[in-house]
Amino acid sequence: MSPTEAERQELMGLQRKRSAPAAQVRRARLTLMLEGGVARAAIKTTLGCDSRFIATWKGRFVGERLAGLYGRHPGRAPQRDPAQIDARVLDYTLTRQPRDGSTHWSSRKLARELKLSFMQVQRIWRRHGLQPHGLERHMVSNDPDFESKAADVIGLYLNPPAHAAVFCVDEKTAILALDRKDRQLPSAPGRAESHVFEYKRNGTLSLFAALNTATGEVLGTAPRHTGAQFVAFLTDVVAGQSRGREIHVICDNVSSHKTAAAKAFLADHPNVTMHFTPTCSSWLNEAENWFARIQRDVIDRGIFTSTTDLKRQLMRYIRQYNKNARPLKWKYADPSRRIRCNSSVSVD
């Protein structure tokens, strides 16, 4: 049965409609070609179909008219294998770089590259514990005696000699006494404290600190960073202990710790033993942990009108800290592993 004039107009309009589904346009063209008497061979070539397609939709139109040209089971878009999507996202994240020269992917950049939603990329990253935006830093020691030195230092932390005092000694050098060129804005509800960008430098000083591993207390002073001042500081540390008491000093390999004056000091004080951490292993010195605290609590946001003002605030912090000092407790995260050179074993 041929389409009526009204049906023909609707079929022609559907055929010209850009937003119509491709499948419906194809069926409308088939109906019009059949109504125009086009040969089946030509229809197959033009529409890229077979005889079953022609018979099916011709019968639908005869039986149901225009309503028969709409699919009864439109189905859904083909689903991509989730495992393949995960593998592709992980491959791009871990082995490739963005085309724009960025050092790492953002979820939106990778979503555009793989034609996914950025939330899907974020879920995959979260599921596999990936954080491309994150950056951590590590230190690798090339000290050939790393294992023996590390074992020596950690042994003093975990099992110090009876009745001996163990101190972690270090220097925090070149601390800037920064003053701001304009007033700061104090914190308020909904607003963080704000400092002006421009600052004025009022000099630098160094902070010597000796942390008692048994009590957590800190002895500190802020002289110039020289070998002589280091020896003078060790003299103050030893003077605070009972005469003849065994003292172990843990420090790094900076040159001021190995001067002739330092060697003479050790010769004059046989009860004092120096223990040097391996190269590039500052994390083994507990004083570094304490320096991180004073950096965060005093130095980072401090405003200092002079080096004298800076020294006063540092010494005040040390006095208050010692009132509630607590020792650090070290333990292996995995006791079955040994610390070796070029390896990373976390400690708490």
N, C-alpha and C positions, 0 to 999 in steps of 0.2 A: 504494500500500500504506500503510495507516494505521500510525502508531507504536504499539508495544506500551505496556503500562502503565508499564514501567520507563523506556522512552524518553520517554514523556510526562512523567514526573516529572523526568527530567533536563532536558528542554526547558523545563519550567516553572521549574526552579531556575536555569537559565541566564538566563532572561528576567528573573528577579528580582535577579540578581547585579549589584551596583553596579560591581564591578571588572572585569567581563567587557568585552571589546572591543565597541564599538557595532555593528560589522558582524555579529558572531556573534549578538548579541541580536536583531538585525533578522531574521536567517535563522530563528532559533528561533521568533519570533512568526509568521513566514510559515508555517512548518510546522504550528504549532498552529491557525492560522486556516484553513488548507486542510483539516486533519483535522476541524475543527468545521463545515465546510460554508459558510464565509463566501464571499459572492460576490466575484468577481474585481474588480469595480468598487470595492467597499468596501475590498478589500485595497490596491488602488492608491492610494486616497485616504488610508488610514490610514498606510501605510508610505512613501508618496511614491515608488513604484516603477512600472515598466512591465511589460508582458507578458513581455518577454525575461527579466527578473529572476525572475519567478514560475516560468517554464518551466525556467530553468537550475537553480535550487535545488530545485525539486520533483523534477527528474530525478536530481540528485545524491543526494537523500535516498532515493529509490527504489532507486538502484543501490548506494549505499555506506552507507546508514543514517546514523547520527549522524556518522561520520567524514567523510561527504561535505559536511557543513555548514562545515567548516574550509577556509579559502582555501588553495589550493595555491601561490599566489604572493603572499604577504602584501605584498611591495614594501617601500618605505621612505618615510620622511617627505619631503615635497617640499623640494627644495634651493632656498635663496634665492640670488639672483645676487650673487656676492662683490663685484662692482663697485658694485652698488647699496648693499650694506651699507657698503662703504668710504665712498661718497659721503654716506650718511646720517650716519655717525659723524663725518666731517669737517665736515659742515654744522653739526651740533650743537656740536662742539668749538669751531669758529671763529666762529660767528655767534649762538649762543644761550647763555643763562646758566641754571644750575640753578634750579628752582622754589623752592628753599628760601632763595634770596637769596645763595648763595655766589658768589664772584667767578670761580670756575673749576670745571671738572668734575674729579672723580676718576674713575678707571676703574670703580669699583663704582657710583657714582651714575649714570654714563652707561649702564652695562650694565643697571641696573634700568629706566632710562627707555626704552631701546630693546629691552629683553627679549633681551639677548645675555649671553654670559659675559664677566666682567671681563677674562679672559685674552685673549679675542678682541679686545676694545677695546684692550688694551695692545699686541697684535701690530700692529693697524692704526696706532696712534700711532707705534710704533717704525718701521714700514715707511715712514711719511710724515714722519718726523723731528719729531714733535710732542711737546712737553713742557708740558702745561697747568699743571703744578705749578711750573714754573720761572719765575723772574723776573730779568730783567737791567735795568740802569739805563743811561741814556745822557744826554748833555748836548748841547744845541742852542745854538749861538752865534748871536746876532743882530747881531754886529759887522759894520757895513757894509764894513770893511776886512779882513774875515776872511782872504780869500785871500792878500792881499799880506803880512799879518802872519805867517800860517802859513808861507808860502814863505820869509820872512826867517828865521824860527826854525829850520825844518827845513834850510835851506841852511847854517846854522851847524853843524848836526850832521853833515850829509853832506859838506860841502866847506868847512871853516872856513878863514879867511884864514891864509896862511903865517906861521908864527912868532907867531901870536896865541894868547891863552888865552881859552877860552870857559867860563863858569861858569853853571850853573843855580842860581839863588838863590830860596829860598822860606822861609816860616815855617810851623811847625806850632804852632798856638796852643792855649791852654787845655788843656794836657796835665795830667790829674788825677793827683796823687800819692795813690793809693788804698792803704789798709792794711786788711787783713781783721781782723774782730773776733774770730776764732777761728783755730786752727791749720789749715793745709791738710793734706789727705791725699795723700801722694805716690803716683805711679803704681806699679802692680804688675801682674804677669801677670794678664790678664783684667779689669783695672780702670784707667780713665783717672785722671789727676790730678784732684783735686776741691778746689774752694774753697768756703768758706761764702758764703751769699748776702749777708749783711750786711757792710758795709764802712764805713770811716771815711775822710773826706776830709781830707787834710793840705795843701791848697792846690793851686795850679796854677802852671805856668810855660810859656813858649814856647820852641821850639827853632828857631834860625836855622841854615840849612844851605846851603853852597855846594858844588855837585858839579862837579868838573872833568871836562868831557865827554871830554877826551883820555885821562885816566888812570883815571877812575872814583873818584878819591879825594874825600873829603868833609871840608870844614872846617866845624865846628859850634860853636855856643855857645848858652847858654840864659839870655838876659837877659829883661827885660820887653819886651813887644811895643809899642814906640813908634817913631816916625819917627827920633828921635835914636839909638836903639839900632840901627836898620837902617843908618843912615849909619856908625855906629861899626863895625858888622860889615863893611860894604863897605871901610872903611879897613883893617881887618885882612886882608881878601882881597887888596887891592891891595898891601899891604905885603909879602905873601909872594911877589910877582913881581918880576922885575928892573925897574929904573927905566926908565920910558919904554916898556915893553912894551905892545903893543896888547891891550886887555882888552875882552871882550864879555860883558855880563851879561844873562841871560835871566830875566825875572821876570814876575809877573802884575800885575794892575791895582789891587791894594789901595792904599788912600789913603796909607799910610805910605811907599810907593815914589815918591810924587809930591809930597812936601812941599817947602817952600822950602829946607829943609836939604839934601834930596836933590839939588835943582837946583843949589844952591851947590856941593855936592860935585862934581858933574859939570863945573861950570864951572872948578873948581880942578884937575880931572884930565881934561884933554882926550883922554888916551889911553884913557879908559873910555867905552864906549858902552852904553847901556841898550836892550834889545829887549823890548818888552812883548808877551806872548801875547794873542791875541784874547780877548774876554770869554767866560766859561763854557767855557774850553778848557784846563783844568788838565792834561789828558793830554799837552799839548805840552811841558810842563816835566818834564824828567827827574828833577828833585828830588822830584816827587810819587811817582815809582816807588820811589825810595829811602825816602821816608817810609812807604810801605806796608810795606817790609821791617822798619823799626825798630818800626813799630806791631805787626806780627806777632811779631817776635822778642823784644821787650822790654816794650812797654807793655801789650798785651792781658792777659797773665798775670802781669805784674810785681806785686810787693808792695813798697810804698815807705813808709817811716816818716816821711818829710818831703820837702819839695821839694829839700833838699840831697841827700838819698839818691837821689831821682829823677834829679837832674842828674848825680850821680856815675856812676850806672849807664848813663845815656845817653852820657856822654863815654867811658866804658870801651868801650861797644859801638862807637863811632866809631873809637877807636884800634885796636881789633882788626880792624874792617872794613877800614881803610886798609892793613893789612899784606898783604891779598890782594885789593885793589880791582881791578875790571875795568870798562872802559867799556861802556856800552850800545851795541849796534849797531842802528841804525835802517835800515829798508828798507821800500819800498812793497810791500804785498801784491799790488797791481795797478798797475804803473807807467803803464798807459795811462789811468788815471783821475786827474783833478785834484781836489785838495781844495777844496771850495767851502763857502760858508755854508750851514748846515742840511743838510749831507751828512755821511756817516760813512765815512771811508776808514781801514781798519785798518792799523796799522803794527806791526812787530815790534821 
